[in-house]
Amino acid sequence: IMNQTLIMEFLLLRFTESQILLRLYAVLFSLIYLVSIVENLIIILLTILDQRLHTPMYFFLRHLSFLDMCLISATVPKSILNSITFTDSISFWGCVLQVFLVILMSGSETGILTAMSYDRYIAICRPLHYEVVMSKEVCVQLVFVSWLCGGAFGVLYSVGTFSLNFCGSTVIQQLFCDVPALLKLTCSMEHATINVSVTIGVCYGFSCLVCIVVSYVYIFSTVLNISTREKQSKAFSTCLPHLTVVSTFLLTGAIAYLKPTSDKPSIPDLFMSMFYSVVPPTLNPVIYCLRSKDIKSALHKVLWTVERSGLMER
């Protein structure tokens, strides 16, 4: 039996032995990564620069975009680098850091999405109390609690996973360090710490889901009772982007963590596992930009200012 302290590195799975396909993979995911980073940076800058976007909803959106950037940066760059250099290795501590960051960002994002649903509930169901209930202090506290929960789960999952003994193969059947794939390599008979961590994590995720569902039950019942179509349309336009983001995040997360791990995963399985850290960070800014008139207006204003400045310099 090999104790985990002797392991200096793990080997990540290579989805193909073809160097041409690996280069294509590197190019494709490099483009996706750059697009995601630029999109989320634009959201962050717009919500900082435009005074009209200094509201609780866009305060949460700014933090969501930052989390998305961190989430995709935790896995994709290393995978791209390995594809370019035709290597599979990741150091032991690099693997620990990757697990910690993925869980941290995922847990924090779940909390932020829950806070955003609560914000929409107050805005639509209790509009007269909105400014009092969703004060700056409350928004900061909700974000702090989200980060705190994400950090706690990151520590729990990392300690729970890497306190186990690993023996035999060091090949992780995954494109990045993932808890289910790592548990396949352990020779420890008892998984008490990680089992407790997973149980707490499931309870946290389920509680957030219940809060989101309850919020939207109240929201939709209120919206359907609004007399004018124009007000109904405005209410739906602020809720649908968030609901779409929540659905995408939870769906990709469920696919990544609830599907059984295979000893020899297929190429579609490997790509599906990457969806969790790639799809939400890339699609979230697009969803909000397409549905939010405020975001589109702020973007047009910034572009017009930049274009005007360029013309004046000429």
Residue pairs with C-beta under 8 A, 6 or more apart in sequence:
1 165
1 167
1 187
2 165
2 166
2 167
2 168
3 165
3 166
3 167
4 162
4 164
4 165
4 166
7 92
7 166
7 170
8 91
8 92
9 89
9 90
9 91
9 92
9 94
9 95
9 170
10 89
10 90
10 92
10 95
10 170
10 171
10 172
10 177
10 185
11 88
11 89
11 90
11 170
11 171
11 172
12 78
12 79
12 82
12 88
12 89
12 90
12 172
12 174
12 175
12 176
12 177
13 88
13 171
13 172
13 173
13 174
13 175
13 265
13 270
14 22
14 82
14 88
15 25
15 175
15 267
15 270
15 271
16 22
16 25
16 267
19 86
22 83
22 84
22 86
23 83
23 84
25 83
26 80
26 83
26 84
29 76
29 79
29 80
29 83
29 274
29 278
30 80
32 76
32 278
32 282
33 72
33 73
33 76
33 77
33 80
35 282
36 68
36 69
36 72
36 278
36 281
36 282
36 285
37 69
37 72
37 73
39 282
39 285
39 286
39 289
40 65
40 66
40 68
40 69
40 281
40 284
40 285
41 65
41 69
42 285
42 299
43 61
43 62
43 65
43 285
43 288
43 289
43 295
44 62
44 65
44 66
45 302
46 53
46 295
46 298
46 299
46 302
47 53
47 54
47 58
47 59
47 61
47 62
47 65
48 62
49 298
49 302
50 298
50 301
50 302
52 294
52 297
52 298
53 294
53 295
53 298
56 119
56 134
56 139
57 116
57 119
57 120
57 123
57 238
58 294
59 139
59 143
60 112
60 115
60 116
60 119
60 139
60 142
60 143
61 116
61 288
63 112
63 143
63 146
64 109
64 112
64 113
64 116
64 245
64 284
65 284
65 285
67 105
67 108
67 109
67 112
68 109
68 280
68 281
68 284
68 285
69 281
70 101
70 105
71 101
71 102
71 105
71 106
71 109
71 277
71 280
71 281
72 277
72 278
72 281
72 282
74 98
74 101
74 102
74 105
74 176
74 277
75 98
75 102
75 175
75 176
75 274
75 277
75 278
76 274
76 277
76 278
78 90
78 94
78 98
78 176
79 175
79 176
79 274
82 88
82 89
82 90
88 171
90 98
90 177
94 177
95 162
95 172
95 177
95 182
96 158
96 162
96 177
98 176
98 177
99 154
99 157
99 158
99 161
99 162
99 177
99 178
99 179
99 182
100 154
100 155
100 157
100 158
101 154
102 176
102 177
102 178
102 277
103 150
103 153
103 154
103 157
103 158
103 179
104 150
104 151
104 153
104 154
105 150
106 150
106 253
106 276
107 146
107 149
107 150
107 151
107 152
107 153
107 154
107 201
107 204
108 146
108 147
108 149
108 150
108 151
109 146
109 150
109 249
109 280
110 146
110 149
110 150
110 204
110 205
110 208
110 249
111 142
111 145
111 146
111 147
111 149
111 150
111 208
112 143
112 146
113 208
113 212
113 242
113 245
113 246
113 249
114 146
114 208
114 211
114 212
115 139
115 142
115 143
115 146
116 242
117 211
117 212
117 215
117 216
117 242
117 246
118 142
118 211
118 215
119 134
120 215
120 219
120 238
120 239
120 242
121 215
121 216
121 218
121 219
122 129
122 130
122 133
122 134
123 130
123 134
123 238
124 219
124 222
124 223
124 235
124 238
124 239
125 218
125 219
125 222
126 133
149 204
153 197
153 200
153 201
153 204
156 193
156 196
156 197
156 200
156 201
157 179
157 194
157 197
157 198
157 201
159 193
160 191
160 193
160 194
160 195
160 196
160 197
161 179
161 182
161 183
161 194
162 182
163 193
164 183
164 186
164 188
164 191
164 194
165 186
165 187
165 188
166 182
166 185
166 186
166 187
167 185
167 186
167 187
168 185
168 187
169 185
170 185
171 185
172 178
172 181
172 182
172 185
173 181
173 184
173 261
173 262
173 263
173 264
173 265
174 181
174 265
174 270
174 273
175 270
175 273
175 274
176 273
176 274
176 277
178 256
178 273
179 194
179 198
180 257
180 261
181 261
183 191
183 194
184 261
184 263
209 250
212 246
216 239
216 243
219 235
219 239
222 235
223 232
223 235
223 236
223 239
224 232
226 232
226 235
237 291
237 292
237 293
238 292
240 291
241 287
241 288
241 290
241 291
241 292
244 287
244 291
245 280
245 283
245 284
245 287
245 288
248 279
248 280
248 283
248 284
248 287
249 280
252 275
252 276
252 279
252 280
253 276
255 272
255 275
255 276
256 272
256 273
256 275
256 276
257 276
259 269
259 272
262 269
265 273
288 295
289 295
289 296
289 299
